[in-house]
Amino acid sequence: MMKRLYVFYLPILALLLGSCAVRYQTAPFHPDTSILDYSDNDLWAILPDDPPPVFDSFGIDEVKNPVDVFFVYPTILDDKKDRRWNASVRDTVHLNEVLNSTIKYQASAWYGLGKMYAPFYRQAHIRSFRQEFKQHGGDAALDYAYQDVKRAFEYYLNNHNNGRPILLASHSQGTVHAARLLQDFFDGKPLQNQLVAAYLVGIGIPKDAFANIPLMEQPDQTGGFVSWNTYKKGKLPKRYDYWYKGKTTTNPVTWDGQLSSNFSDHKGVLYSDLNIYPQSLEVTVNDGMLWVSLPKIPKRFWMSFVSNYHFADINLFWEDIRQNTQLRIETFLEKN
């Protein structure tokens, strides 16, 4: 895991100059025992009839397909000085940061392709993923966050879905929760028949994570999942064996199991100016890790200092994801 950055521009400088010497501060895990009522529209970052203003600049047409997209966003709560284990869904500063980062630059990859839903939830602080904190609040904080996501998904099923096909999309901590949704609601259960696809991005997914939901290995395959984690070509993270080695990895340019792809294959990076930059990447799959070249984008100089492209797992392939999602939706609808 790393400090979250969901758009290419000078925040990368903050990553490079960040205070690595500051240790995580924490407190005992004492969760708020209240249960969130997702009939309250304020608890949703995205609802089909009330899309957030951050999407206005994209000029995306209204919903094209009779499907639903359920998006679970990644970790925003990452200040080392923040002692909380879980975010508050009444913290307007936190919620605005969610909307103006991951919702704007990540969820937008699927916006307009179906009716979109994305709940706010009391997500776990990023320290929850660190081994030294797991037994001292980390695992409990992640489970606490999942209970919100699960409750939101149950509300969505009971009040909005009406039997429509479902596409799941997520990043990082959101993928931890989305994978649990697949296990609890879809895997070997009747709802699996409604699953178009799951884009489980930014966390290593074991090859045996699901009993009945396969890794999709063709660009038009449906009813399964895709997953990848992005790093600078030739580099590996310190805990590569723990987080990535042996995990499922999709090439999100070809979508067909190819271990490499060329600049000419790449559909486009979403940059901070909201422009799409095609033919910007070469991609190589390396045992659980997606290696990519230095992107051909403005101010790419800053990217040369960064090896971990986790913050850009979706941005780098924004247009590739969008086109592939449309293909899978069309295929699913034709078959069903």
N, C-alpha and C positions, 0 to 999 in steps of 0.2 A: 504494500500500500504506500501511497505517497501523498504529499500535499495536493489538494484538488485544484485543478486548473482545467477548464473545459473550453477554452478558446485560445487561439494563437495570437498573442501580442505581448506587451511588456510585463504582464504578471509572471512570465517565465523568469524575469529578472528577480522578482521577489523570491522565487524558488531557489535561485542560485545564491542569493545573498541572505537567505533566511537564517535565523539564529539556531543553528544546529545544537548549540551548547545548552539551550533551554530544555529542561527535562519536563516530561509530562507531569502535570499536577492532577491529583485525583482526590476523591472522597469516597466514603463507604457507599455501597449501592443501596439506596433507599428509594425505590421507584414510586412515582405517583400512581396510586391504585385506581384512579378514575378510568372509566371505559369510554372511549371516544364514540360518539354517535355520528356515523357517516351520512345520516340524512341531512346534516348541516353542510350546506354547499361551501362554507368557508374552510372546510377540512379537505377540499380538493384543489390541487394545483391546476388541474385541467378537467373540465367537463365539456361535453359536446356542444351544449347550448350556451356555454360561457367560457370560450377560450381566453387565455391570458393575453393581455396587450403585447407581450413580448413576441408574439407570432405575427403581429401586424406587418412588420417590415419584410416578411418573406414573400408576400404576394401569392400565397398558396391558395388554390381553388378550394371550394367546399368539398366535403367528403364525397369520394368517388365510389366507394365500395360498401356493400352491405355487410361490413364486418366491424368488430370492436378491437381497439388497441388499448391494452392495459400496461402502463409504463411505471416502473419503480426506479426512482432516482438514486444516485450514489451518495457517498458520504460528503456532507458539507461541513459537519461539526468536527473541526480538526485543530482548533487553537490549543496549543499545548498548555496554556494557562487556564483554560476553561475546565473547571473541576467537575462539570456535569458528566454523567454517564449517558444521558439521553437528551435529545433536543426537545424543546417545547413547541407544540403546534400553535401556540399563542404568542410566540416570539416573532414580532413582525420583521425585525432585522434579519433573522434567520430565514423566514419564509420568502422575503424579497430576494435574498441571496440565492435561494433555490430557484426562484422564477427566472432570475437574470443570468444564471449560469447554466445549470444542467437542463432546465426546461427549455430555455431558448436555444441552446447550441447542441443538445443531444436529442431530447424528445422530438424536436422539430424534424428529425430524419423520418419520422413516421406520421407527422401531422398531416391531416387531410387525406390519408390513405384509408381511414376508417374512423368511426366514432371513437374519440380518444378520452381515456380516463387516467388520471394520475393522482393518487391520494397524497396529501401531506401525512407524515407519520413521525413518531418520536424516535428518530433514528439514533443508533448508537454512535458514541464518539469514536473517532478513528483509532484511539488507543486500544479499543476492544479487540482489534486484530493482532495486537502484539502479544507474544507468548507469555511474557511476564505478568500480564494483566488478565489473562483469560479466566483464571480461577478466582480472581479477586474483583469480579464485576463485569469483565468483558463478555463472557458467554451469556451471562444473565441479561446484559444490556442488549445484546443482539437478539436474543429470544423475545425480550420485551418489545423491541422494535418490530419483529416479525408479527407479533400478535396484533399490532395495529394494521399492518399490511393485510394480514389474513382477514381481519374484521372488515376492512374496506372492500376486499375482494368479495366477501360474502354478501355485503350490502349491494355491491354492483351486480352480482349474479341474481339476487332476489328482486332487484328493483329496476335494472336497466337492460340486462342482456337479452331477455326474451328469445333465447335459443339461437342467437346470432353466432357466427364463427368468431373465434377469439385468437388474437395474436398477442403474445407477451413480449415485452422488450424491457431491458434493464441494463444497468452498469454498476460494477463494483459491489458495494454493500447491497445495492438494489438487486443484484444478481443472486446474492446469497438468499434473499427473501423470495425472489421469483422462482428460484430452483425449488424452494420448499413448497411454494404454491403448486408447482408441477407435481411434486410428490404427493401432496395432500389432496389435490382436487382432480388431477388429470390421469396420472400414471395407473393404467389398468382400470380406470373408472369410466362411467358413461360420458363424462365431460370431455374425455380424450377425443371423442368423435367430432367435437367442435374446434379442436386445436388446429389452427392454420400453421403456426410455427412459433418457436420461442427463440428470441435473440438474446442469449445469455452472455453478455459481454463483460470483460474486465475482472473475472475471477476464474481460476482454474476449475473446470468441471471434470470430475473423475469419469472414466469411461463406463463405469458401472453405476453411475448416479441414479439411473432410472431403469426399471425392469422392462418397460414397454414403449418408451419414447426414445427413438433412435437419434444418433447424430446424423444430420442430413448431409449427404455427400453429392447431391446434384442441385443445380441452381433452381430447379422447379419442383423439388421435392417438398412435400408438406407433411404435417403431423409429427415433426421432430424438432430438434434444436440445433443451433449453431453457437459457437463460442470461440473467442480468441483473446489473447493478451499481447500487447504490442511493446516492442523494445527496439532500440536502435540496432541496426545491423552489426553483427559481430560482438555484441555486448550481452552479458547475462547479469541478472540481479544477484545480490548476495545470497538470498535464500531460494535460489532457482529450484533446487531439488525439492524443497518443501511446497512451494506455491505452484510450480508450473510443470516440472518434468513429468512426463507420462500422462498429462492431462489432454483432453480433447482440444484440437485446434483446427479452425476453419480458415481457409484463405478467403477473406471477404472481398476479393476482387473477382476470382473465378468461381468460387462456391462449389467446386467439383472435386476437391481432393488434390488438386495440383499443388506441388510443393513450392512452386515459384510462379511469379507473374511479372510482366514487363511494364514499363511506363505507359505504353500504348494501351494496355488493358484497363488501366485505372480510370474510373468514372469521375472522381472528384473529391477534393478536400473542401470542407466548409471552413472559411477563414473568418476572422473577427469582423471583416468588412461585409460579411454575409454574402460574399461572392464565392462561386464554386471554381476551384482550380483543378481541372482534369489533367490526366497524364502526369501526375506529380510524384508517383511512388513506384518503386520496385519492391516486391514482397517475396520473402522466403520463409517457409515453415520449418521450424527447428524444434522438434520434440516438445510440445507444450507451449512453445513461444513463437510469436509472429515477429520476424525480423523485417524492418522496413528501412529503406534508404532515407537520407535527409530529404524532407519534403521540398518540392519546388514551389515555395510560397513566398510572399513578401516577408522581409525581415527574417528569412530563414537562418540568418547568422545566429540568432538566439537559440534555435533548436540544436545547433551544433554542440552546445554545452550540456545538453540533456541526453541521458541514455534511456531513461524510463519514459516511455510514451503513453503510460497508463492514462494520463489526463486527456489524451487525444484518441483513445480507442475507437470512439464513434466519429469524431470530427474528421479523422483521416480518411474515412470511408463513407462519408455522409451520403454522397450521391450514389455510391455502389449499394449501400443499404437500401436507399429509397427505391431504386430500380428493381433490386432483387425482391424486396417486399411486395411490390406491385405484381411481379411475376408469380410469386407464390400464392398471392391472393387470387389471381386470375385462374391459376391451376386448380386451387382448392374449390373455387366456385363452379368450375367446369365439371369437376368430378362429383360434386355434391348438389 
